[in-house]
């Protein structure tokens, strides 16, 4: 049985596009997905990078929104999730969704300046401190377009009987302070109930 305080326990059940309703490493249904994507405001032709994509719930919805002229790169080192997402993308005819099996803490296998939006959903709390010294944040800067955005979803920093313990959680203020040295500046914030969505641009 899954430990209620494990990092994976912050992730909720799946369901979008017939993914099933079992427990899985996705936060997709912890909040209203439509509310999330209304905030992300993706357009046809956008390029999206989903870091720590897990089973790919966010990637699948993003792929529909960006359409055949866009691209969604879904990165994770979880082999089972990679195989399942590859199968789902094929079954749904989403040629614009490309799962990539890789360690997101290393150099990203993506060219410079091609990404409109990078999404990291309930992933950062998993990493040990110091969380904001990861190579990832410089790499995201490298691959973002000049007007590109970084969007982060995290569990609120409060004591709860579900999800990671409070000391693992990251508050919005901690996120802002941690990313500031890299040149990230907050451009939007949305309270999602159990979680929050914060977006950044490069100064």
BALOBA-1460 file (C-alpha; in Angstrom, 3 decimals):
// residues 203
<rec num="1" residu="x" x="0.000" y="0.000" z="0.000"/>
<rec num="2" residu="x" x="1.262" y="3.469" z="-0.855"/>
<rec num="3" residu="x" x="2.529" y="5.566" z="2.055"/>
<rec num="4" residu="x" x="0.256" y="8.598" z="2.345"/>
<rec num="5" residu="x" x="3.321" y="10.776" z="2.910"/>
<rec num="6" residu="x" x="5.330" y="9.528" z="-0.048"/>
<rec num="7" residu="x" x="5.958" y="12.017" z="-2.873"/>
<rec num="8" residu="x" x="3.738" y="9.909" z="-5.133"/>
<rec num="9" residu="x" x="0.818" y="10.326" z="-2.745"/>
<rec num="10" residu="x" x="0.574" y="13.996" z="-3.713"/>
<rec num="11" residu="x" x="-0.429" y="12.737" z="-7.150"/>
<rec num="12" residu="x" x="-4.092" y="12.002" z="-7.700"/>
<rec num="13" residu="x" x="-6.138" y="9.630" z="-9.790"/>
<rec num="14" residu="x" x="-6.038" y="9.723" z="-13.562"/>
<rec num="15" residu="x" x="-9.036" y="9.918" z="-15.827"/>
<rec num="16" residu="x" x="-8.724" y="12.255" z="-18.833"/>
<rec num="17" residu="x" x="-9.069" y="10.665" z="-22.272"/>
<rec num="18" residu="x" x="-9.991" y="7.303" z="-20.760"/>
<rec num="19" residu="x" x="-6.711" y="6.943" z="-18.877"/>
<rec num="20" residu="x" x="-8.505" y="5.033" z="-16.137"/>
<rec num="21" residu="x" x="-9.294" y="6.078" z="-12.602"/>
<rec num="22" residu="x" x="-6.678" y="4.140" z="-10.675"/>
<rec num="23" residu="x" x="-4.045" y="5.699" z="-8.466"/>
<rec num="24" residu="x" x="-1.108" y="6.923" z="-10.476"/>
<rec num="25" residu="x" x="1.709" y="9.464" z="-10.549"/>
<rec num="26" residu="x" x="-0.376" y="12.368" z="-11.823"/>
<rec num="27" residu="x" x="-1.842" y="15.441" z="-10.119"/>
<rec num="28" residu="x" x="-4.238" y="16.004" z="-13.025"/>
<rec num="29" residu="x" x="-7.451" y="15.497" z="-11.051"/>
<rec num="30" residu="x" x="-6.344" y="17.174" z="-7.816"/>
<rec num="31" residu="x" x="-7.682" y="20.367" z="-9.353"/>
<rec num="32" residu="x" x="-9.871" y="21.359" z="-12.280"/>
<rec num="33" residu="x" x="-7.808" y="20.639" z="-15.440"/>
<rec num="34" residu="x" x="-9.829" y="23.179" z="-17.414"/>
<rec num="35" residu="x" x="-8.935" y="25.863" z="-14.882"/>
<rec num="36" residu="x" x="-5.261" y="24.956" z="-15.230"/>
<rec num="37" residu="x" x="-5.288" y="25.068" z="-19.010"/>
<rec num="38" residu="x" x="-7.333" y="28.275" z="-19.087"/>
<rec num="39" residu="x" x="-4.437" y="29.828" z="-17.159"/>
<rec num="40" residu="x" x="-1.786" y="28.279" z="-19.411"/>
<rec num="41" residu="x" x="-3.579" y="29.720" z="-22.471"/>
<rec num="42" residu="x" x="-1.953" y="27.428" z="-25.038"/>
<rec num="43" residu="x" x="-2.453" y="28.233" z="-28.714"/>
<rec num="44" residu="x" x="-2.307" y="26.119" z="-31.872"/>
<rec num="45" residu="x" x="1.315" y="25.881" z="-32.952"/>
<rec num="46" residu="x" x="2.802" y="26.267" z="-29.459"/>
<rec num="47" residu="x" x="5.681" y="24.078" z="-28.320"/>
<rec num="48" residu="x" x="5.275" y="22.669" z="-24.799"/>
<rec num="49" residu="x" x="7.814" y="20.920" z="-22.580"/>
<rec num="50" residu="x" x="6.309" y="18.742" z="-19.824"/>
<rec num="51" residu="x" x="9.086" y="17.879" z="-17.345"/>
<rec num="52" residu="x" x="8.428" y="14.862" z="-15.138"/>
<rec num="53" residu="x" x="5.427" y="14.040" z="-17.312"/>
<rec num="54" residu="x" x="4.581" y="10.743" z="-15.570"/>
<rec num="55" residu="x" x="1.581" y="9.100" z="-17.282"/>
<rec num="56" residu="x" x="1.208" y="12.196" z="-19.463"/>
<rec num="57" residu="x" x="-2.234" y="13.515" z="-18.531"/>
<rec num="58" residu="x" x="-1.108" y="17.127" z="-18.966"/>
<rec num="59" residu="x" x="0.833" y="16.281" z="-22.122"/>
<rec num="60" residu="x" x="-2.195" y="14.677" z="-23.755"/>
<rec num="61" residu="x" x="-4.430" y="17.680" z="-23.134"/>
<rec num="62" residu="x" x="-1.676" y="20.071" z="-24.214"/>
<rec num="63" residu="x" x="-1.219" y="18.104" z="-27.442"/>
<rec num="64" residu="x" x="-4.880" y="18.544" z="-28.305"/>
<rec num="65" residu="x" x="-4.672" y="22.288" z="-27.647"/>
<rec num="66" residu="x" x="-1.504" y="22.970" z="-29.657"/>
<rec num="67" residu="x" x="-2.791" y="20.842" z="-32.525"/>
<rec num="68" residu="x" x="-0.845" y="19.293" z="-35.395"/>
<rec num="69" residu="x" x="1.161" y="22.475" z="-35.979"/>
<rec num="70" residu="x" x="2.489" y="22.431" z="-32.408"/>
<rec num="71" residu="x" x="4.580" y="19.999" z="-30.374"/>
<rec num="72" residu="x" x="4.516" y="18.578" z="-26.855"/>
<rec num="73" residu="x" x="7.717" y="17.018" z="-25.522"/>
<rec num="74" residu="x" x="6.955" y="14.822" z="-22.507"/>
<rec num="75" residu="x" x="10.098" y="13.974" z="-20.530"/>
<rec num="76" residu="x" x="10.411" y="11.446" z="-17.719"/>
<rec num="77" residu="x" x="12.734" y="8.621" z="-16.663"/>
<rec num="78" residu="x" x="9.804" y="6.366" z="-15.686"/>
<rec num="79" residu="x" x="9.927" y="3.616" z="-18.320"/>
<rec num="80" residu="x" x="6.407" y="2.263" z="-17.717"/>
<rec num="81" residu="x" x="4.910" y="5.736" z="-18.060"/>
<rec num="82" residu="x" x="6.979" y="6.377" z="-21.188"/>
<rec num="83" residu="x" x="5.708" y="3.201" z="-22.853"/>
<rec num="84" residu="x" x="2.091" y="3.858" z="-21.865"/>
<rec num="85" residu="x" x="2.166" y="7.477" z="-23.046"/>
<rec num="86" residu="x" x="3.768" y="6.459" z="-26.343"/>
<rec num="87" residu="x" x="0.949" y="3.946" z="-26.852"/>
<rec num="88" residu="x" x="-1.767" y="6.482" z="-25.943"/>
<rec num="89" residu="x" x="-0.334" y="9.118" z="-28.282"/>
<rec num="90" residu="x" x="-0.318" y="6.587" z="-31.123"/>
<rec num="91" residu="x" x="-3.845" y="5.347" z="-30.359"/>
<rec num="92" residu="x" x="-5.170" y="8.921" z="-30.289"/>
<rec num="93" residu="x" x="-3.317" y="9.949" z="-33.450"/>
<rec num="94" residu="x" x="-1.386" y="12.666" z="-31.636"/>
<rec num="95" residu="x" x="1.740" y="12.862" z="-33.771"/>
<rec num="96" residu="x" x="2.524" y="16.177" z="-32.081"/>
<rec num="97" residu="x" x="3.136" y="14.416" z="-28.749"/>
<rec num="98" residu="x" x="6.659" y="13.033" z="-28.342"/>
<rec num="99" residu="x" x="7.484" y="11.159" z="-25.110"/>
<rec num="100" residu="x" x="11.212" y="11.152" z="-24.312"/>
<rec num="101" residu="x" x="12.798" y="8.803" z="-21.775"/>
<rec num="102" residu="x" x="15.423" y="10.853" z="-19.941"/>
<rec num="103" residu="x" x="16.602" y="12.203" z="-16.588"/>
<rec num="104" residu="x" x="15.253" y="15.755" z="-16.373"/>
<rec num="105" residu="x" x="17.973" y="16.776" z="-13.909"/>
<rec num="106" residu="x" x="20.614" y="16.422" z="-16.646"/>
<rec num="107" residu="x" x="21.120" y="18.310" z="-19.896"/>
<rec num="108" residu="x" x="17.807" y="18.297" z="-21.734"/>
<rec num="109" residu="x" x="17.799" y="16.716" z="-25.226"/>
<rec num="110" residu="x" x="16.121" y="19.795" z="-26.695"/>
<rec num="111" residu="x" x="17.450" y="22.561" z="-28.929"/>
<rec num="112" residu="x" x="17.891" y="26.138" z="-27.723"/>
<rec num="113" residu="x" x="15.029" y="28.628" z="-27.749"/>
<rec num="114" residu="x" x="12.200" y="26.450" z="-29.098"/>
<rec num="115" residu="x" x="9.774" y="26.136" z="-26.157"/>
<rec num="116" residu="x" x="6.777" y="28.417" z="-25.540"/>
<rec num="117" residu="x" x="5.762" y="26.841" z="-22.223"/>
<rec num="118" residu="x" x="7.568" y="24.541" z="-19.812"/>
<rec num="119" residu="x" x="5.290" y="22.800" z="-17.302"/>
<rec num="120" residu="x" x="6.497" y="21.117" z="-14.098"/>
<rec num="121" residu="x" x="3.556" y="19.654" z="-12.202"/>
<rec num="122" residu="x" x="3.995" y="18.323" z="-8.637"/>
<rec num="123" residu="x" x="7.569" y="17.267" z="-9.338"/>
<rec num="124" residu="x" x="9.869" y="19.752" z="-7.604"/>
<rec num="125" residu="x" x="8.912" y="18.744" z="-4.055"/>
<rec num="126" residu="x" x="10.299" y="15.260" z="-4.729"/>
<rec num="127" residu="x" x="13.879" y="16.498" z="-5.070"/>
<rec num="128" residu="x" x="15.986" y="16.811" z="-1.907"/>
<rec num="129" residu="x" x="17.175" y="20.199" z="-0.746"/>
<rec num="130" residu="x" x="18.719" y="22.370" z="-2.049"/>
<rec num="131" residu="x" x="15.986" y="22.016" z="-4.675"/>
<rec num="132" residu="x" x="16.874" y="25.182" z="-6.549"/>
<rec num="133" residu="x" x="20.463" y="24.194" z="-7.317"/>
<rec num="134" residu="x" x="19.358" y="21.706" z="-9.973"/>
<rec num="135" residu="x" x="20.821" y="22.058" z="-13.481"/>
<rec num="136" residu="x" x="17.216" y="21.901" z="-14.664"/>
<rec num="137" residu="x" x="16.543" y="25.594" z="-14.152"/>
<rec num="138" residu="x" x="19.430" y="26.742" z="-16.352"/>
<rec num="139" residu="x" x="18.374" y="24.167" z="-18.938"/>
<rec num="140" residu="x" x="14.800" y="25.460" z="-18.962"/>
<rec num="141" residu="x" x="16.136" y="28.962" z="-19.571"/>
<rec num="142" residu="x" x="18.194" y="27.640" z="-22.468"/>
<rec num="143" residu="x" x="15.266" y="25.974" z="-24.239"/>
<rec num="144" residu="x" x="12.622" y="28.672" z="-23.661"/>
<rec num="145" residu="x" x="11.843" y="31.179" z="-26.387"/>
<rec num="146" residu="x" x="12.479" y="34.846" z="-25.476"/>
<rec num="147" residu="x" x="8.817" y="35.246" z="-24.444"/>
<rec num="148" residu="x" x="8.497" y="31.704" z="-23.126"/>
<rec num="149" residu="x" x="7.054" y="30.807" z="-19.723"/>
<rec num="150" residu="x" x="7.776" y="28.352" z="-16.936"/>
<rec num="151" residu="x" x="4.625" y="27.088" z="-15.181"/>
<rec num="152" residu="x" x="4.904" y="25.174" z="-11.907"/>
<rec num="153" residu="x" x="2.130" y="23.345" z="-10.050"/>
<rec num="154" residu="x" x="2.816" y="22.340" z="-6.449"/>
<rec num="155" residu="x" x="0.950" y="21.207" z="-3.362"/>
<rec num="156" residu="x" x="0.287" y="24.069" z="-0.944"/>
<rec num="157" residu="x" x="2.733" y="24.254" z="1.950"/>
<rec num="158" residu="x" x="0.446" y="23.166" z="4.762"/>
<rec num="159" residu="x" x="-0.085" y="20.145" z="6.978"/>
<rec num="160" residu="x" x="-2.425" y="17.690" z="5.264"/>
<rec num="161" residu="x" x="-3.246" y="13.997" z="5.779"/>
<rec num="162" residu="x" x="-2.398" y="13.414" z="2.099"/>
<rec num="163" residu="x" x="0.630" y="14.093" z="-0.035"/>
<rec num="164" residu="x" x="4.178" y="14.926" z="1.010"/>
<rec num="165" residu="x" x="4.955" y="16.156" z="4.525"/>
<rec num="166" residu="x" x="5.007" y="19.910" z="4.995"/>
<rec num="167" residu="x" x="8.819" y="20.147" z="5.072"/>
<rec num="168" residu="x" x="8.990" y="18.778" z="1.503"/>
<rec num="169" residu="x" x="6.458" y="21.237" z="0.120"/>
<rec num="170" residu="x" x="7.407" y="24.499" z="-1.571"/>
<rec num="171" residu="x" x="5.496" y="27.710" z="-0.915"/>
<rec num="172" residu="x" x="4.974" y="30.281" z="-3.681"/>
<rec num="173" residu="x" x="7.367" y="32.668" z="-1.888"/>
<rec num="174" residu="x" x="10.039" y="29.961" z="-1.692"/>
<rec num="175" residu="x" x="9.516" y="29.260" z="-5.385"/>
<rec num="176" residu="x" x="9.918" y="32.928" z="-6.281"/>
<rec num="177" residu="x" x="13.041" y="33.330" z="-4.154"/>
<rec num="178" residu="x" x="14.561" y="30.067" z="-5.373"/>
<rec num="179" residu="x" x="14.138" y="30.894" z="-9.057"/>
<rec num="180" residu="x" x="15.077" y="34.584" z="-8.856"/>
<rec num="181" residu="x" x="18.862" y="33.970" z="-9.166"/>
<rec num="182" residu="x" x="18.242" y="32.373" z="-12.573"/>
<rec num="183" residu="x" x="16.348" y="35.427" z="-13.802"/>
<rec num="184" residu="x" x="12.820" y="34.035" z="-13.453"/>
<rec num="185" residu="x" x="10.164" y="36.613" z="-12.568"/>
<rec num="186" residu="x" x="6.619" y="35.717" z="-11.496"/>
<rec num="187" residu="x" x="4.035" y="36.739" z="-14.082"/>
<rec num="188" residu="x" x="0.909" y="34.905" z="-12.848"/>
<rec num="189" residu="x" x="-0.467" y="32.989" z="-9.870"/>
<rec num="190" residu="x" x="-3.606" y="30.869" z="-9.453"/>
<rec num="191" residu="x" x="-4.936" y="29.195" z="-6.317"/>
<rec num="192" residu="x" x="-6.211" y="25.742" z="-7.349"/>
<rec num="193" residu="x" x="-7.491" y="24.574" z="-3.954"/>
<rec num="194" residu="x" x="-5.142" y="21.836" z="-2.757"/>
<rec num="195" residu="x" x="-2.452" y="23.059" z="-5.131"/>
<rec num="196" residu="x" x="-1.340" y="26.278" z="-6.804"/>
<rec num="197" residu="x" x="-0.100" y="27.269" z="-10.256"/>
<rec num="198" residu="x" x="2.641" y="29.868" z="-10.544"/>
<rec num="199" residu="x" x="4.069" y="31.119" z="-13.828"/>
<rec num="200" residu="x" x="7.375" y="32.795" z="-14.574"/>
<rec num="201" residu="x" x="9.026" y="34.674" z="-17.410"/>
<rec num="202" residu="x" x="12.718" y="35.396" z="-17.887"/>
<rec num="203" residu="x" x="13.636" y="38.955" z="-16.927"/>
